[in-house]
Amino acid sequence: MSAITEEAVDSASIAAASTKRKSLWLVAIRNPNVIIGGVILLTMLLIAILAPFLGTVDPQRIDPAARNKKPGTEITYRLDDGTTMKRVAIMGTDSLGRDVYSRVLYGARVSLAVGVAVSVISVAIGMVIGLVSGYIRWADGIIMRIMDGLMAIPGILLAIALVSIWRAGLITVVFAIVVPDVPRVVRLVRSIVLTVREEPYVEGAISVGTPTWILMFRHILPNTVAPLIVQGTFLAAAAILTEAALSFLGIGIPPEIPSWGNIMAEGRTLFRVFPHNILYPGIFLALTVLAINIMGDGLRDTLDPKMSKKV
Amino acid sequence: MLDFIARRLIAIIPVLAVVAVFVFLMLRLTPGDPAAVIAGDNATSDQIADIRTKLGLDEPIWTQFAIWIGNVLQGNFGESFFFKKTVAELIAQRVEPTLALAICTLLFAVSVSVPIGVMAAYRQGSLLDRAVMGFSVLGFSVPGFVIGYCLIYVFAIELGWLPVQGYVRIGVNFWQFLERMVLPSLTLSVGFIALISRITRASVLEVLNEDYIRTARAKGLSNRVVLMRHALRNAAVPILTVIGLGIAILIGGAVVTESVFGLPGLGRLTVEAVLSRDFPTIQTVILLFSVVYVVINLLIDISYTLFDPRIRY
């Protein structure tokens, strides 16, 4: 008799837990920080996708007649069919006569792509390594020593080192930023796995003979999802900054691709006279990263309250 | 205590070994003949052959590693063909600006961020607290080079108070040296202040709820004494930890800041070396920065006992 009631209580609590999990996501998307950050980010995403339709011209188009124009200058474009077109360069032009407004808008594509790609790839790789490290004891020692070693190299330097090995390009830059991020994800996942594997329900699953891989993916992995989403947003923000820094230093994405870092790198030499080349991409960059960080704070407060107490 | 220091010293050996293996492999992972990569584009075949024998490139990779690590441990970091100097000389020349920048930044950032963090915690929820928290999110989000250029624009170009760029050695003219350190240190401080003030606030907040704080207040100690002696001292361990971890941000930031302000330091050297594919220099700089980072964090670990007598090793 008592066994039956216990079971009833159990299933009730399980049901409650599963609704609780759903409602947690609802709470998260109602958090003011998540909303503010999300709206700004969504706007940036729309700008990136709709860049060709927002009054831009070809961001790589070089126009010697329109070099170094201040914001607001009217420029006459000579089109390929021989006709001319007047257009106001609201953010001015750079030293090759390229339109800064168009470059900044197209630059949103590169930055957002780098941010998303880096966080998704490093979370995916870090999750697998972290699971293995936390669950398979003999692998743990070796993996964690390698991770400690990688973390001993300051992140941006490691990225610079990798770029110097692989030579610049969008994909190499993404992987150069992923490598320093992976150990951070591994540590997070491993610490969660180490606590969860001692839980009674995991021991229960082991005792009924659940295969290791089902155990890992069905019983252990779901615990890592919320903290990883939080970690992933912060990684995306940092990745966008790192890409901009690498490109700004001239060792990131090739200069012909309009990324915010590249636009600023190009504007360095004439900064004293034409600060707009650094100002506008700088504002977009800071705003995007700020939006992701604000959203990350909100997600952390709602999804991962334990972590929010720590910082 | 000595036992603890010895154990910590042993613990950093595997970490540094991984770093060394990575730095060694860097050159082997680049496409092409390592000797030709080191010698640069204008090398003669004699020079390449010479490097080949020096590095033992015809030997198996284990021997190559042994030769390389043996050289490194003796302070022989090879020769930079691009700069036409030994790497050790090159680094010795470039250390001063980076060290000066790091020290100025650390002093400034810590002396600003710890007090504002403590005040924010003391007046939790106040305007000041929200301002500090808001600033810290902003400080994480605005890239260093944008801050640097904004400061240059305002203080050097518009107001003309400070020089735009450049560096004067500390021994040549101290005043000019200081003038040229202000803007770079401010730039580099922003991210650091954001980080430390946030963690100071969090750890002081936690301590303020402790019983001994209430006791200290109850026996009539002034707020200042309670905050500084009782709260801050007990909150010091996490703050120190974050300062140590923040050294990585400082090093990364130095690379960017030195480029913005034209400081001829190690950060600028790193970028120049990558642009000219000068591998011996890149390898040495990465090794050096990593060792510095690891050693500083080791020292911080050891210093915990000074701040928190409960920690015994």
Interface residues (C-beta under 8 A of the other chain):
Chain A: R145 I146 D148 G149 L150 A152 I153 P154 G155 I156 L157 L158 I160 A161 V163 S164 I165 A237 L241 A244 A245 F248 L249 G250 I251 M264 F271 R272 P275 I278 G282 L285 A286 V289 L290 N293 I294 D297 K310 V311
Chain B: P14 V15 L16 A17 V18 V19 V21 F22 V23 M26 L29 T30 V137 L138 F140 S141 V142 P143 G144 F145 V146 Y149 C150 I152 Y153 I157 V164 R198 I199 A202 I247 A248 I249 I251 G252 V255 V256 S259 T270 V271 A273 V274 L275 R277 F279 I282 V285 I286 F289 S290 Y293 V294
